[in-house]
Amino acid sequence: MTAFRPCIDLHEGKVKQIVGGTLSDSGADTNFESEYTAAHYAALYKKLDLQGGHIISLGANNQHALTNALSTYPKGLQVGGGITIGNAQRYLEAGASKVIVTSHLFENSQFSWERLSNLSSEVGAHNLVIDLSCRRTNMGWMVATNRWQTITDTLIDAQLINELQPYCAEFLIHSADVEGLQAGIDRDLVSLLGQAVSIPTTYAGGATSISDLDLVNTISEGNIDLTIGSALDIFGGSGVTLKDCVDWNHKNSIN
């Protein structure tokens, strides 16, 4: 059964909701910037017993906010953004439930099985989430690194997912082309993922209302969880309330 999973996106030390495809060294188009800290949201998720959420560092100047959030909700949030074999264990020790990795797995836009094997061995597959965030091309969905600006030649398909699953506990997939646009989820991608995965997997991008949880549950056959960002009331949205999402999880006996 599909679950709602919470998120915290950090940019320049602030909790924001951005348009994913616009993120670059010069900034990003921003839908929302919170007056509250990342730790505030971590405390809220802890109070509501929301599990499996993630906090993503988008660029520099996020370390203080990130570590405060992790200490506020120990083992309650996965952490991603700049994760490498050199710092992954440190984040786990700081309170991350799992570490999320993308760019470190690539060398010159080429996927490195050696890096994946080494990182998985270092932290344990049970502590690792592979981020397959992507951009859609005429060849299919290609993994995108470097804040979703570099499109690699790694195609997301059933073969790739099957080969990656032994190295990790979960997948996280942001559809960067619809991230932050509130224009609807990428149904084709969710359907593909639902058919291919056999481990917990979270999709993010384009959700607009509580009905998207029903939609993802249907087209993924309950195999894909959903993160809702810009449409959520706690991030300035009007499409869905956090209470609606918590009630969805409770109604479907998801903790």
C-alpha positions as CSV (number, residue, x, y, z in Angstrom):
1,M,0.0,0.0,0.0
2,T,1.3,3.4,-1.0
3,A,2.3,5.7,2.0
4,F,2.8,9.4,2.3
5,R,6.4,10.2,3.1
6,P,7.5,13.7,4.4
7,C,10.4,15.8,3.1
8,I,12.5,18.7,4.0
9,D,14.4,20.5,1.2
10,L,17.3,22.8,2.3
11,H,18.7,25.5,0.1
12,E,21.1,28.1,1.4
13,G,20.3,27.0,5.0
14,K,16.5,27.6,4.5
15,V,13.6,25.2,4.1
16,K,12.4,25.8,0.6
17,Q,10.3,24.3,-2.1
18,I,11.9,24.9,-5.5
19,V,11.2,24.1,-9.1
20,G,13.6,21.2,-9.5
21,G,14.7,21.8,-13.1
22,T,15.9,25.4,-12.3
23,L,18.4,24.5,-9.6
24,S,21.9,25.7,-10.4
25,D,25.0,27.5,-9.0
26,S,23.2,30.8,-9.5
27,G,20.1,29.8,-7.5
28,A,16.7,28.4,-8.3
29,D,13.1,29.4,-8.9
30,T,11.5,29.1,-5.5
31,N,7.8,28.4,-4.7
32,F,8.2,28.8,-1.0
33,E,10.7,29.8,1.7
34,S,9.7,28.9,5.2
35,E,10.1,31.1,8.3
36,Y,10.7,28.0,10.2
37,T,13.9,25.9,10.6
38,A,14.5,22.4,9.4
39,A,14.5,21.3,13.0
40,H,10.9,22.7,13.3
41,Y,9.8,20.3,10.6
42,A,11.8,17.5,12.0
43,A,10.0,18.0,15.4
44,L,6.6,18.1,13.6
45,Y,7.3,14.8,11.8
46,K,8.5,13.2,15.0
47,K,5.4,14.3,16.9
48,L,3.2,12.8,14.2
49,D,5.3,9.6,14.0
50,L,5.9,10.1,10.3
51,Q,8.4,7.5,9.1
52,G,10.7,7.2,6.1
53,G,11.0,10.9,5.3
54,H,14.0,12.6,3.8
55,I,16.0,15.8,4.2
56,I,17.9,16.9,1.1
57,S,20.8,19.4,1.1
58,L,20.6,21.3,-2.2
59,G,24.0,23.0,-2.5
60,A,26.1,24.7,0.1
61,N,25.5,26.3,3.5
62,N,23.1,23.7,4.8
63,Q,25.2,21.8,7.3
64,H,24.0,23.6,10.5
65,A,20.4,23.3,9.6
66,L,20.8,19.7,8.5
67,T,22.6,18.5,11.7
68,N,20.0,20.2,13.9
69,A,17.2,18.5,12.1
70,L,18.9,15.1,12.5
71,S,19.5,15.6,16.2
72,T,15.8,16.7,16.6
73,Y,14.5,13.5,15.0
74,P,17.2,10.8,15.5
75,K,16.8,7.9,13.1
76,G,13.7,9.5,11.7
77,L,15.0,11.1,8.5
78,Q,17.1,9.9,5.6
79,V,19.7,12.4,4.5
80,G,20.9,13.2,0.9
81,G,22.9,15.8,-0.9
82,G,26.6,15.5,-1.2
83,I,26.8,12.1,0.3
84,T,30.1,10.3,-0.4
85,I,32.0,7.3,1.0
86,G,34.0,9.8,3.0
87,N,31.1,11.3,5.0
88,A,28.3,8.8,4.8
89,Q,29.1,7.1,8.1
90,R,29.3,10.5,9.8
91,Y,25.7,11.3,8.9
92,L,24.5,8.0,10.2
93,E,26.3,8.6,13.5
94,A,24.7,12.1,13.5
95,G,21.2,10.6,13.5
96,A,20.3,9.9,9.8
97,S,18.2,6.7,9.4
98,K,19.8,6.1,6.0
99,V,22.0,8.0,3.6
100,I,20.8,8.8,0.1
101,V,23.4,8.9,-2.7
102,T,23.4,9.9,-6.4
103,S,26.3,11.9,-7.8
104,H,29.0,10.0,-5.9
105,L,28.1,6.9,-7.9
106,F,29.1,8.6,-11.1
107,E,32.5,9.4,-12.6
108,N,32.4,11.7,-15.6
109,S,28.7,11.0,-16.0
110,Q,29.4,7.2,-16.1
111,F,27.9,5.0,-13.4
112,S,30.5,3.4,-11.2
113,W,29.7,0.0,-9.9
114,E,32.9,0.0,-8.0
115,R,31.9,3.1,-6.1
116,L,28.5,1.6,-5.3
117,S,30.0,-1.6,-4.1
118,N,32.5,0.2,-1.9
119,L,29.8,2.5,-0.4
120,S,27.4,-0.3,0.2
121,S,30.1,-2.3,1.9
122,E,31.2,0.7,4.0
123,V,27.7,1.6,5.5
124,G,25.8,-1.6,4.8
125,A,23.1,-2.0,2.2
126,H,20.4,-1.6,4.9
127,N,21.6,2.0,5.5
128,L,21.8,3.0,1.8
129,V,19.1,4.7,-0.4
130,I,20.0,5.0,-4.1
131,D,18.6,8.2,-5.6
132,L,17.6,7.7,-9.2
133,S,16.2,11.2,-9.7
134,C,15.9,11.7,-13.4
135,R,15.0,13.8,-16.5
136,R,12.9,12.5,-19.3
137,T,14.5,12.2,-22.7
138,N,13.6,10.7,-26.1
139,M,15.4,7.6,-24.9
140,G,13.5,7.3,-21.6
141,W,14.2,8.5,-18.1
142,M,17.9,9.1,-17.5
143,V,19.5,9.6,-14.1
144,A,20.4,13.2,-13.5
145,T,23.2,14.3,-11.1
146,N,24.7,17.6,-10.0
147,R,21.4,19.0,-8.7
148,W,19.6,17.5,-11.7
149,Q,21.5,19.5,-14.2
150,T,23.8,16.8,-15.6
151,I,21.9,14.1,-17.5
152,T,23.8,10.9,-17.5
153,D,23.6,8.0,-19.9
154,T,22.1,5.7,-17.2
155,L,18.6,4.7,-18.3
156,I,16.1,3.8,-15.6
157,D,14.6,0.5,-16.5
158,A,13.8,-2.9,-15.0
159,Q,17.2,-4.2,-15.6
160,L,19.0,-1.4,-13.9
161,I,16.7,-1.6,-10.9
162,N,17.1,-5.3,-10.6
163,E,20.9,-5.0,-10.7
164,L,20.9,-2.2,-8.1
165,Q,18.6,-3.7,-5.5
166,P,21.1,-5.9,-3.7
167,Y,23.2,-2.9,-2.9
168,C,20.6,-0.8,-1.1
169,A,17.5,-0.8,1.1
170,E,15.4,1.7,-0.8
171,F,15.2,3.9,-3.9
172,L,14.2,7.6,-4.1
173,I,13.2,9.1,-7.4
174,H,12.5,12.8,-8.0
175,S,11.1,13.5,-11.4
176,A,13.0,16.7,-11.9
177,D,11.0,17.8,-14.9
178,V,7.8,18.1,-12.8
179,E,9.4,18.7,-9.4
180,G,7.8,21.8,-7.8
181,L,5.4,22.5,-10.7
182,Q,2.2,21.0,-9.1
183,A,1.2,20.0,-12.6
184,G,0.6,16.3,-11.9
185,I,2.8,13.3,-11.2
186,D,4.7,11.5,-14.0
187,R,2.3,8.6,-14.3
188,D,4.4,6.6,-16.8
189,L,7.4,6.8,-14.5
190,V,5.4,5.7,-11.5
191,S,3.9,2.8,-13.4
192,L,7.4,1.7,-14.6
193,L,8.8,1.8,-11.1
194,G,5.8,0.0,-9.6
195,Q,6.3,-2.9,-12.0
196,A,10.1,-3.0,-11.5
197,V,10.9,-2.6,-7.8
198,S,10.8,-5.1,-5.0
199,I,12.2,-2.9,-2.3
200,P,10.7,0.3,-0.7
201,T,10.7,3.1,-3.2
202,T,9.6,6.8,-2.9
203,Y,8.6,9.0,-5.8
204,A,8.5,12.8,-5.7
205,G,7.4,15.4,-8.2
206,G,4.2,17.1,-9.3
207,A,1.8,15.9,-6.7
208,T,-1.2,18.3,-6.3
209,S,-3.8,16.7,-4.0
210,I,-4.6,13.9,-1.6
211,S,-6.0,12.1,-4.6
212,D,-2.5,11.6,-5.9
213,L,-1.9,9.1,-3.1
214,D,-4.8,7.1,-4.5
215,L,-3.5,7.5,-8.0
216,V,0.0,6.3,-7.1
217,N,-1.4,3.4,-5.1
218,T,-3.4,2.3,-8.2
219,I,-0.9,2.7,-11.0
220,S,2.0,1.3,-8.9
221,E,0.0,-1.5,-7.5
222,G,0.8,-0.1,-4.0
223,N,4.6,-0.6,-4.6
224,I,5.5,3.2,-4.6
225,D,5.3,5.7,-1.8
226,L,4.7,9.4,-2.5
227,T,6.3,12.6,-1.2
228,I,4.2,15.8,-1.6
229,G,6.0,19.1,-1.4
230,S,4.9,22.4,-2.9
231,A,1.2,21.5,-2.8
232,L,1.3,20.8,1.0
233,D,-0.1,23.4,3.4
234,I,3.0,23.4,5.6
235,F,5.0,24.5,2.6
236,G,2.6,27.3,1.5
237,G,0.5,25.1,-0.7
238,S,-3.3,24.8,-0.9
239,G,-3.7,21.5,-2.6
240,V,-3.5,19.2,0.4
241,T,-3.0,19.4,4.2
242,L,-0.5,17.5,6.2
243,K,-3.4,16.2,8.3
244,D,-4.9,14.7,5.2
245,C,-1.7,12.9,4.5
246,V,-1.3,11.6,8.1
247,D,-5.0,10.5,8.0
248,W,-4.3,8.6,4.8
249,N,-1.4,6.7,6.4
250,H,-3.5,5.9,9.5
251,K,-6.5,4.9,7.4
252,N,-4.3,2.4,5.5
253,S,-2.5,1.2,8.7
254,I,0.8,2.7,7.6
255,N,3.2,3.7,10.3
